[in-house]
């Protein structure tokens, strides 16, 4: 196996490692806020969220509340469940889903709060849920938008091997030109001698 082939294989393996690193997240300091967000949502379940309805009852039916209140709490619940999955599996795709849900839940709370004025007003569970969504939303933003140390190391390795592969290719190309140069010079000398001989024959 040539140096070029060996470097190409190493580069392919490094790219596989880079993709593998991107499939998981490193929680680090963001693990605690995510845990607190799950605990916060769990605390909202026995509390009154809106219209005198407790959190656990809101997930079953929205006959006593507006659709906006129900959608707000539903997305918050999905975000909390997805966050538990993230804490257990560290999967990037689950973190992205959870981030989307808690962010939607947080901003839907604005409309849900306005809608709750028609059904008796928001309860303590509503406020706890909003705080849980806000905590998770910020934690996910810091988690997903920043690359983990493993991802950064994998990307550096790919860049180094790519530069090395380019350098090896340039060296091999230069070597091929160097090998071809003497033969090309011989061919040119032979052609020049042939032209000179033809010119002498023509003069004679």
Order of alpha helices (4+ residues) and beta strands (2+ residues): alpha-alpha-beta-beta-alpha-alpha-alpha-alpha-alpha
